[in-house]
Amino acid sequence: MRHYYRNAMESDDFAARQHRRSLREPEPHYARLSRNVTDLLGELRVAQPTVQILFGFLLAVAFTERFGQASTFERVLHLIAVILTAVSTACLVGPVVWHRMLFGRGLRPELISAGNKAALAGAAALFGAIAVVIALIVKVTFGPIATGVAFAGVCLLFVTLWFVVPIRMRRGSRKSKDAPPIS
């Protein structure tokens, strides 16, 4: 335990030294590209299980006995959710496949740019799929009025947390370029 603690402290010291050094020296272009690819792939790894679980749930629902009794509206909601989940899967897994196919070809800037766009599209499709699934569940259990309220509430939550907050943060960071970095 003591050995682990010492290594953790040493790594914190190393990170602090690296941070101080980064304030003096700009990060080399190739190092930044490599870090950006690693960050992108790591972020995609976090999102993919959510999509996989949702996709599995949606596929299983279609084969239940109760699904045969669903109204046309409920079946349409289910289909929309399945399609949005498939789109999200394609967008979130795409950059991983591209990374493998383009490995060693010097196309990191293109991979980062296209991967970022695909990740954002995948997140938007995932948001849509989750909102539609919530609407479907609420429709089946509580009826149409609660469906509208739940759908609007989920949409407001996701749009605020996933899109409005980072856009405001980005705008705020442009105004405070001279502020010291938070570490």
C-alpha positions in Angstrom: 0.0 0.0 0.0 2.8 2.4 0.9 4.5 1.6 -2.4 1.4 2.4 -4.4 0.9 5.7 -2.5 4.5 6.7 -3.2 4.1 5.9 -6.9 0.8 7.9 -7.0 2.6 10.9 -5.3 5.5 10.6 -7.8 3.1 10.5 -10.7 1.3 13.6 -9.3 4.7 15.3 -9.1 5.4 14.3 -12.6 2.0 15.6 -13.8 2.7 18.9 -12.0 6.2 19.2 -13.6 4.7 18.4 -17.0 2.0 21.1 -16.5 4.5 23.7 -15.5 6.7 22.8 -18.5 3.7 23.0 -20.8 3.1 26.6 -19.6 6.6 27.4 -20.8 6.9 25.3 -23.9 4.2 24.7 -26.5 3.2 21.1 -27.1 4.7 19.8 -30.4 2.2 19.4 -33.2 2.7 15.6 -33.5 2.3 15.1 -29.8 -1.0 17.2 -29.8 -2.3 15.1 -32.7 -1.5 11.9 -30.9 -3.1 13.1 -27.7 -6.2 14.2 -29.6 -6.6 10.8 -31.3 -6.1 9.1 -27.9 -8.7 11.4 -26.3 -11.2 10.9 -29.0 -10.9 7.1 -28.9 -11.2 7.1 -25.1 -14.3 9.2 -25.2 -15.9 6.9 -27.8 -15.1 3.9 -25.5 -17.2 5.6 -22.8 -20.3 6.2 -25.0 -20.3 2.8 -26.8 -21.6 0.6 -23.9 -24.6 2.9 -23.5 -25.5 2.5 -27.1 -25.0 -1.2 -27.0 -27.2 -1.7 -23.9 -29.9 0.4 -25.4 -29.7 -1.4 -28.7 -30.0 -4.8 -27.0 -33.0 -3.6 -25.0 -34.7 -2.3 -28.1 -34.1 -5.5 -30.0 -35.3 -7.7 -27.2 -38.5 -5.7 -26.8 -39.6 -6.4 -30.3 -39.7 -10.2 -29.5 -41.9 -9.9 -26.4 -45.5 -11.0 -26.3 -46.7 -7.6 -25.2 -45.1 -5.9 -28.2 -47.6 -7.7 -30.5 -50.3 -5.7 -28.7 -48.6 -2.3 -29.2 -50.4 0.4 -31.0 -49.2 1.7 -34.4 -47.9 4.9 -32.6 -45.9 2.8 -30.1 -44.4 0.6 -32.9 -43.4 3.8 -34.8 -41.7 5.1 -31.7 -39.9 1.8 -31.3 -38.7 1.9 -34.9 -37.5 5.4 -34.6 -35.6 4.5 -31.4 -34.0 1.5 -33.2 -33.0 3.5 -36.2 -31.5 6.3 -34.0 -29.6 3.8 -32.0 -28.2 2.2 -35.2 -27.1 5.6 -36.4 -25.5 6.3 -33.1 -23.7 3.0 -33.2 -22.4 3.7 -36.7 -21.2 7.2 -35.8 -19.6 6.2 -32.5 -17.8 3.0 -33.8 -16.9 4.6 -37.2 -13.9 6.6 -35.9 -12.5 3.4 -34.3 -12.7 1.6 -37.6 -11.2 4.6 -39.4 -8.3 4.6 -36.9 -7.5 1.0 -37.7 -7.9 1.4 -41.5 -5.8 4.6 -41.6 -3.2 3.6 -39.1 0.3 4.8 -40.0 -0.8 6.8 -43.1 -0.2 10.2 -41.6 -3.9 11.2 -41.6 -4.3 12.1 -38.0 -5.7 15.6 -38.6 -8.3 14.3 -41.0 -9.1 11.4 -38.5 -9.5 13.9 -35.6 -11.7 16.3 -37.7 -14.0 13.6 -39.1 -14.0 11.6 -35.8 -15.1 14.7 -33.9 -18.0 15.3 -36.3 -19.0 11.6 -36.1 -18.8 11.6 -32.3 -21.1 14.6 -32.1 -23.5 13.1 -34.6 -23.5 9.9 -32.6 -24.2 11.7 -29.4 -27.1 13.6 -31.1 -28.5 10.3 -32.3 -28.1 8.7 -28.9 -29.9 11.7 -27.3 -32.7 11.2 -29.8 -32.9 7.5 -29.2 -33.0 7.9 -25.4 -35.7 10.6 -25.6 -37.8 8.4 -27.9 -37.4 5.4 -25.6 -38.4 7.4 -22.6 -41.5 8.6 -24.6 -42.3 5.0 -25.5 -42.0 3.8 -22.0 -44.1 6.7 -20.5 -46.7 6.2 -23.3 -47.2 2.6 -22.5 -47.3 3.1 -18.7 -48.9 6.5 -18.2 -50.6 7.7 -21.4 -50.2 10.5 -24.0 -50.1 13.6 -21.7 -47.4 12.2 -19.5 -45.5 11.2 -22.7 -45.4 14.8 -23.9 -44.2 16.1 -20.6 -41.6 13.4 -20.2 -40.3 13.8 -23.7 -40.1 17.6 -23.4 -38.3 17.2 -20.0 -35.8 14.7 -21.3 -35.1 16.8 -24.4 -34.6 19.9 -22.3 -32.2 18.1 -20.0 -30.1 16.6 -22.7 -29.9 19.7 -24.9 -28.9 21.7 -21.8 -26.3 19.3 -20.5 -24.8 18.1 -23.8 -25.0 21.2 -26.0 -25.9 24.4 -24.2 -23.4 24.0 -21.3 -20.4 23.3 -23.5 -21.3 26.1 -25.9 -21.5 28.5 -23.0 -18.2 27.2 -21.6 -16.5 27.7 -25.0 -17.8 31.2 -25.3 -16.7 32.0 -21.8 -13.2 30.7 -22.4 -12.8 33.0 -25.4 -13.5 36.0 -23.1 -11.0 34.8 -20.4 -8.0 33.9 -22.4 -5.7 35.7 -19.9 -7.1 33.8 -16.9 -4.7 31.3 -15.4 -5.5 27.6 -16.2 -7.2 25.5 -13.6 -5.3 22.3 -12.8 
